[in-house]
Amino acid sequence: MRIIFSRKGFDSASGGGPSPIVDGRPVSLPIPASAASRTTYGDLGMGDHAARASKGRLGADDLCHHDPMFLDDGTCLFGQCGAAQTHLANRGVGIGDVFVFFGLFREPGGPPHHRIFGYLEVEQVTDLTHEACPRATAQAHPHALALHAANDTIYSGPGRTAKSADALLLLTAPGESPSIWQWPDWLKAGGLSYHDRPDRWLPGGRLRSVARGQEFVADIGRRQAPRDWLAAVIAAINRS
């Protein structure tokens, strides 16, 4: 089994600033659309949030890359392509694995930080270069509207977003910059893709995460400790 830490949403490079925490709930702002899209920030009720986070560069009428897409029936559609999808394929990511989505957030008056905001338990993998994903097409998912690359893929299955900024979902270590994370004991040096350099693994169970990159894969095998951690994260996301 694999846990994939998947970076999504606004940050200083994509969008211009952190996504907001609104009334205690993290609201992940999709990045601006760079390819096919039929969804604006206004369509998602995020026009004002996008305008504030981008310092006025984006607004309700701008198209966004609505992905991952969380549906009302408790499922998620997530598209990936290019080098990031190649990395997932090379790591064997597929049915039975779990994406844990994180991004850059800021509470009113607080510092920016990385936190988990959603998850996807993979039940189906659709290679869009060989077959269609009717449900994604019906939802106007951006990866179903037009191929973004020669390996365009959609992952789907149960998934939800967090209803509160639960402390368990915080990645950034207390008092640190966003990229310095506090990691659970089960994750050791060399256990996360793109984080092989020893100098990234700091004293006190901290990790200096890479500045860019989208998909970080932890192959947990049959170990129970990471499964317990994941179950607690999913429970925190599902709490009302």
Buried (B, 14 or more C-beta within 10 A) or exposed (E): BBBBBBBBBBBEEBBBBBBBBBEEEBBBBBBBBEBBBEBBBBBBEBBBBBBBBBEEEBBBEBBBBBBBBBEEEEBBBBBBBEEBBBBBBEBEBEEEBBBBBBBBBBBEEEEBBBBBBBBBBBBBBBEBEEEEBEBBBEBBBBBBBEBBBEBBBBBBBBBBBBBBBBEBBBBBBEEBEBBBBBBEEBBEEEBBBBBEEEEBBBEEBBBBBBEEBBBBBBBBEEEEEBBEBBEBBBEBBEEE
